[in-house]
Amino acid sequence: MALQNDFFSDFPPVSKDEWLQQIARDLKGKRPEELDWEAEPGLKVSPFVHADDFTEPPLALSDEPNDWKIAEDIPVTDAVQGNRQALEALEGGAEDLEFHFSGPPGAADFQHLMAGIYPDYIGLHFTGPGVAANPGAILSHLEQLCASGGVPSRRLRGSLGYDPASAGGIADWRYLADLLEFAKEKFPGFRLVTLQAPAGGEGAAGVSHILADLLRQGDWYLQKLSGRGVSAADAAGTLQFSWQTGQSYFLEIAALRAFKLLWLNVLNAWELPLQLPYVAARFRPGVYTGELYGNMIRATTLAMSAVLGGADRLTVLPYDAGREAQATYP
């Protein structure tokens, strides 16, 4: 049944001038400009923004809805225990699973880990030193899993936490190019390279540095892979960006939106089809305190800023993360 009442009629619009007058009264003589803060040199932020500041509403990043996914981390120290945790996460509403391997998993352990999981119904993400050491083995295990279960591997979606350029030493670009060729045929829904945003301080200090560094990493991969015979479009399509969300609510939204728009400029410079980058968001380390109920509220605002900024996948830390020794994953 359609609603008959216009609930917004009970809240008449208030101009920016009226708001500023009320703020001035509440500050008791303190000027509103004194509340402005400098996120970094040359970037001043006001805590008060009003619709009157805009001649027209900001444009959406895309005409399509952002179908973001809820993810959960699964540390794999034991395949049976990891499988149990994964199934519990799915029963609790997780749509994507991110498995963290400290060492390369064997085929038998991988089968035990994935028991009872329908790989073509959820997103499967694999990260950790075990993946970085041998990303091809993960795809091989997935191919065997699909063959044994009668599932077309092309229906799977997910990613690898693989970034050979950041591992130190000489990156084997030929190996990555061959891996991309294999994945293009068998796993077109998988992104093989994950680029990590550099850590930044709270208050978004250095946000322009974070954006510039992440864009530089992405462009570097386009250069290196296109030089190894991979089309720039395929190289761009295999990238996912890992974003760490902090507590500066509106600035976090703006920074993530800015990154997605700036990446379109990179693609435009390469004369590639414009496709918004895939962003996996998680919380910045150290955002939680010992106040558990406060962490619940903090997690809500952190999650909202990531989703409103345009994250494609979101991992929310448990509100008591850090009380016991727990691993944090990139």
C-alpha atoms as one frame of an Amber mdcrd trajectory, in Angstrom:
protein
   0.000   0.000   0.000   1.373   3.391  -0.982   2.116   5.872   1.786  -0.369
   8.741   1.845   1.586  11.165   4.025   4.566  13.272   3.083   6.701  12.838
   6.198   9.154  15.492   5.055   6.443  18.152   5.317   6.930  18.033   9.100
  10.528  19.196   8.613  10.557  22.526   6.739  13.859  23.387   5.003  16.379
  25.419   6.988  18.758  27.702   5.111  22.497  27.695   5.680  22.263  31.192
   7.147  19.782  30.027   9.759  21.988  27.052  10.628  25.055  29.279  11.043
  23.134  31.608  13.328  22.125  28.667  15.518  25.681  27.295  15.512  27.021
  30.700  16.566  24.569  30.790  19.472  25.559  27.266  20.552  29.256  28.160
  20.395  28.673  31.096  22.769  30.893  33.596  21.051  33.279  31.203  19.383
  33.483  31.653  15.615  32.324  28.639  13.496  35.491  28.983  11.402  37.519
  27.976  14.446  36.111  24.469  14.078  37.686  24.047  10.631  40.618  21.648
  10.533  43.449  21.065   8.111  43.497  17.474   6.908  46.863  18.136   5.282
  48.680  21.258   4.063  46.395  23.108   1.688  43.308  20.989   2.424  40.982
  22.685   4.917  37.802  20.897   5.971  34.732  22.439   7.557  32.587  20.325
   9.888  29.482  22.044   8.500  28.359  21.640   4.900  24.924  22.620   3.637
  22.962  21.992   0.449  23.110  25.741  -0.237  26.841  25.267  -0.923  26.013
  23.386  -4.131  24.327  24.762  -7.220  23.171  21.196  -7.942  23.426  17.878
  -6.077  26.661  15.870  -6.494  26.494  13.309  -9.266  26.389   9.592  -8.506
  29.464   7.559  -9.449  27.333   5.319 -11.640  23.781   4.891 -12.871  23.935
   1.293 -11.645  23.325   0.381  -7.980  26.445  -0.538  -6.013  25.878  -4.220
  -5.279  28.473  -4.386  -2.506  29.196  -7.659  -0.731  29.620  -8.521   2.958
  32.877 -10.426   3.454  34.410 -12.303   6.363  38.025 -13.233   7.025  38.790
 -16.933   7.489  42.299 -17.610   8.892  43.277 -21.114   7.754  45.536 -22.855
  10.249  43.530 -26.075  10.080  41.346 -27.001   7.093  38.530 -28.545   9.162
  38.383 -25.603  11.554  38.546 -23.131   8.661  35.692 -24.944   6.917  33.585
 -24.781  10.083  34.184 -21.052  10.417  33.404 -20.485   6.728  30.079 -22.321
   6.951  29.148 -20.383  10.098  29.963 -17.130   8.306  27.736 -18.059   5.380
  24.901 -19.023   7.711  25.313 -15.628   9.391  24.866 -13.747   6.102  28.358
 -13.410   4.626  28.322 -13.188   0.837  32.083 -13.384   0.277  34.799 -15.325
   2.106  38.454 -14.321   2.312  40.735 -17.233   3.201  44.133 -16.363   4.634
  46.886 -18.959   4.110  50.150 -18.724   6.005  51.594 -21.395   3.699  50.605
 -22.926   0.327  47.693 -25.335   0.909  47.800 -28.899  -0.375  45.086 -30.277
  -2.630  43.563 -32.486   0.088  43.454 -29.651   2.630  41.869 -27.371   0.044
  39.124 -29.924  -0.623  38.440 -30.224   3.136  38.377 -26.453   3.472  35.768
 -26.059   0.741  33.531 -28.968   1.801  29.856 -28.014   1.777  30.533 -24.645
   0.118  28.950 -23.910  -3.256  31.786 -22.044  -4.988  29.601 -20.517  -7.701
  27.162 -18.935  -5.216  29.604 -16.752  -3.259  32.764 -14.748  -3.778  35.986
 -16.604  -2.968  39.056 -14.582  -2.079  42.473 -15.956  -1.151  45.310 -14.045
   0.469  48.326 -14.414   2.732  51.928 -15.602   2.283  50.706 -18.982   1.034
  48.972 -17.309  -1.905  51.824 -14.911  -2.663  54.247 -17.860  -2.753  52.245
 -19.831  -5.319  49.123 -18.143  -6.726  48.926 -20.659  -9.566  48.401 -23.488
  -7.062  45.237 -21.794  -5.759  43.768 -21.628  -9.254  44.763 -25.254  -9.829
  42.996 -26.316  -6.616  39.918 -24.352  -7.668  39.946 -26.004 -11.082  40.037
 -29.455  -9.446  37.262 -28.442  -7.049  35.053 -27.354  -9.927  35.794 -30.525
 -11.905  34.924 -32.784  -8.961  31.710 -30.887  -8.256  30.596 -30.448 -11.863
  30.711 -26.646 -11.584  31.924 -24.599 -14.584  34.957 -22.668 -13.370  33.922
 -19.679 -15.478  31.005 -19.115 -13.102  33.267 -18.432 -10.121  34.061 -14.921
  -8.933  36.750 -13.880  -6.500  40.327 -12.700  -6.210  43.880 -13.459  -5.186
  45.845 -11.318  -2.757  48.837 -11.297  -5.104  51.133  -8.323  -5.694  54.525
  -9.446  -7.033  55.759  -5.863  -7.440  55.610  -5.267  -3.676  57.262  -8.545
  -2.654  60.818  -7.260  -3.047  63.342  -8.552  -5.511  62.562  -8.901  -9.206
  58.906  -9.401 -10.155  58.295 -12.258 -12.589  56.027 -10.415 -15.015  56.122
 -13.279 -17.530  54.719 -15.645 -14.902  51.908 -13.203 -14.105  51.149 -12.742
 -17.807  50.863 -16.527 -18.243  48.668 -16.730 -15.152  46.379 -14.050 -16.573
  46.086 -15.938 -19.845  45.072 -19.089 -17.951  42.598 -17.207 -15.765  41.050
 -15.433 -18.750  40.013 -18.820 -20.113  39.204 -20.673 -16.876  38.402 -17.970
 -14.291  37.317 -14.757 -16.035  35.510 -13.690 -12.857  38.727 -13.642 -10.815
  40.973 -10.659 -10.147  44.525 -11.877  -9.691  46.297  -8.762  -8.411  45.469
  -6.876  -5.209  47.019  -3.443  -4.694  47.130  -2.177  -1.114  46.517   1.462
  -0.263  49.389   2.768   1.885  48.557   3.279   5.546  47.563   6.785   6.549
  47.031   8.451   9.884  43.659   9.323  11.346  42.248  12.645  10.267  43.132
  11.631   6.711  46.627  13.095   7.017  48.368  12.442   3.729  45.186  11.497
   1.867  46.536  12.926  -1.414  49.663  10.793  -0.933  47.501   7.695  -0.441
  45.512   8.404  -3.597  48.608   9.187  -5.664  50.425   6.053  -4.491  47.506
   3.759  -5.265  47.030   5.277  -8.721  50.770   4.969  -9.371  50.686   1.270
  -8.448  47.794   0.613 -10.833  49.422   2.482 -13.715  52.702   0.593 -13.077
  50.919  -2.721 -13.564  49.332  -1.512 -16.792  52.788  -0.562 -18.087  54.508
  -3.786 -17.066  51.807  -6.204 -18.199  51.164  -4.463 -21.515  54.907  -4.734
 -22.097  54.581  -8.518 -21.680  51.870  -8.879 -24.294  48.834  -8.528 -22.027
  46.252  -6.064 -23.301  45.943  -2.998 -21.068  42.208  -3.694 -20.768  42.877
  -7.205 -19.423  45.524  -5.825 -17.080  43.115  -3.219 -15.700  40.387  -5.846
 -15.352  42.512  -8.097 -13.140  43.257  -5.391 -10.553  41.468  -4.944  -7.268
  42.322  -2.223  -4.773  42.381  -2.791  -1.024  41.226   0.297   0.863  41.599
   0.976   4.596  38.763   3.041   6.051  39.387   5.390   8.963  37.185   7.431
  11.282  36.979  10.753   9.396  33.495   9.943   8.153  32.812  12.459   5.391
  36.442  12.714   4.334  36.656   8.925   3.997  33.632   8.985   1.697  35.156
  11.788  -0.357  38.573  10.109  -0.570  37.182   6.812  -1.834  34.948   8.555
  -4.355  37.921  10.647  -5.483  40.013   7.527  -5.998  37.361   5.862  -8.137
  36.995   8.976 -10.289  40.758   9.444 -10.606  41.177   5.834 -11.732  38.803
   6.605 -14.606  41.254   9.328 -15.632  44.045   6.750 -15.679  41.967   4.489
 -17.923  41.116   7.443 -20.145  44.816   8.238 -20.525  45.322   4.647 -21.692
  42.337   5.026 -24.062  40.571   2.125 -22.314  36.858   1.612 -21.675  35.868
   3.486 -18.531  35.142   0.978 -15.770  35.058   1.911 -12.099  37.788   0.110
 -10.118  36.904  -2.785  -7.829  37.567  -1.758  -4.221  37.729  -4.113  -1.236
  37.394  -2.093   1.971  38.303  -2.977   5.530  38.968  -0.981   8.681  42.239
   0.787   9.283  44.296  -0.906  12.036  43.929   0.713  15.442  40.424   2.153
  14.967  39.017   0.081  17.832  39.511   0.738  21.535  38.833  -1.295  24.660
  35.266   0.088  24.826  33.312  -2.709  23.146  29.988  -0.915  22.808  31.772
   2.128  21.451  33.388  -0.171  18.881  29.939  -1.250  17.704  29.010   2.365
  16.964  32.407   3.039  15.419  32.050  -0.026  13.170  28.697   1.281  11.944
  30.075   4.639  10.842  33.205   3.064   9.359  31.085   0.637   7.348  28.736
   3.382   6.176  31.590   5.584   4.952  33.070   2.663   2.986  29.757   1.741
   1.358  28.717   5.329   0.613  32.174   5.934  -0.832  31.601   3.103  -3.307
  33.297   0.003  -1.872  32.482  -3.219  -3.730  33.352  -5.532  -0.843  33.376
  -4.752   2.860  34.969  -6.646   5.731  33.805  -5.503   9.173  36.043  -6.342
  12.118  34.344  -7.957  15.144  33.706  -5.360  17.815  36.053  -7.187  20.198
  38.893  -7.560  17.698  42.208  -7.013  19.400  41.162  -8.171  22.866  42.798
 -11.475  22.071  45.701 -12.149  19.737  44.162 -12.047  16.288  45.732 -11.746
  12.871  44.957  -8.762  10.646  45.043  -9.298   6.917  45.777  -6.969   4.048
